[in-house]
Amino acid sequence: MGNAPATLKVEVDIKHTYIGDLRVELLGPDGTVHLLKDYGVGGSGHDVVATYTVDASKSPASGIWNLRVHDNAWWDSGKIDSWALHF
């Protein structure tokens, strides 16, 4: 299948009470980490509902892709409602 596109679209729907506490990353099948959203972005807003574009052209298209979310504050709550890749 070759490599993933240079304009890979990553759609996320994450419910969270304080999105500035979140880092959102896409992990390619080869272990490459693509940063979608870093800590501090979004401030005290609620929920991350967005489509990010990443250059994933160095990662193979086939294989297992994962979404990883770090929360640097233990007192907030959240969940990943959905996410999708658009090749």
N, C-alpha and C positions, 0 to 999 in steps of 0.2 A: 504494500500500500504506500510505502514511502514515508516521507516526513510530514509532520503537521504543517498547516499553513502559517505564513508570517502574519496573518491577520485573524488568528483564532479568536472567535467570540466566546466569552464565558459569561453565562447568565446566572446570577445568584439571587436568591430570596432568603435572607437571613433575618429572623426576628430577634431583636436584642434591645435592651432598655437604655444602652449608652454605647453607641457605635464607635466612639473615639477610643474605646478600650480594645478594639478588635484589630487583628492583623489577619488578612485573608490571602491564602496562597493556593496556587494550582500546582500540583506535582505531576510531572510527566512520567510516562512509563519507564524512562531511563533514569529517574530520580532528579531531574532538573526541576528547580523551584522557580516558579514565576510569581512575583509579587503582584497581587491585584489591588490590595488596599492595605496601607500601613497604619500603625497606631497613630492616634491623634487626628486622623482625617475623619471629618463628620462631627467632631465635638460631641455635644450632648444629645444629638439627634437620635431618633429611634429607627431601627430597621435598615438593613442594607438591601435595597432592591435595585439592582443595576446590571448592566451588561458591560463587561470589560473587554478590551482587545489586547491580546498579547502576541508577541513574536515567538511562536513555538516552533519555528522552522528547523531548529536543531534537534528537536525531539521526534522520535518515531510516532506516526499517527496511530498505529495499532498498539494495543496493550492496555494496561489499566491506568487510568487517570484518576487522581484523587483531589479532593478539595480539603484544605486544612485551615482551620480557624483557631487562632490563639486569642484568649481573653485574658488581659493582664490585671483584671480586678475580680476577686472572688465573690463580691456581694451582688453583682448583676446577674441577670439570667437571660438565656436566649436559646435559640435552636435554628438549625438549618431546615427550612421548609422545602427548598428544592434548589437544584443547580443543574446546568446543562452545558454541553459543549456544542458549538455550531461550526462544523468544518466546512 
